[in-house]
Amino acid sequence: MQFTSLLRFTLATIVASQLPIAVSAAEGDVLTATKVFQTIVSESPFLVTRSTIVTWTQSASITESTSITPIPESIETAPATAQVEI
């Protein structure tokens, strides 16, 4: 019984590892997320006094890539600080 469930778990893990992780939006797709924030009275009877709905919208856009600045050959170190005994 335990061997069968372990075998199923292993097979499911192998299959899941082969699936793509990232979800990419095609050009023109619009992604929207909505969250409701509720303001609650901090005293009895603890009623909701106001609800605020916030919506975020993002669309796919093409941007030009920028060059990466090269890493300097030498890195300056910060000056040593003196330790004070207390």
Secondary structure, 3 states (H helix, E strand, C coil): CHHHHHHHHHHHHHHHHHCCCCCCCCCCCEEEEEEEEEEECCCCCCCEEEEEEEEEEEECCCCCCCCCCCCCCCCCCCCCCCCCCC
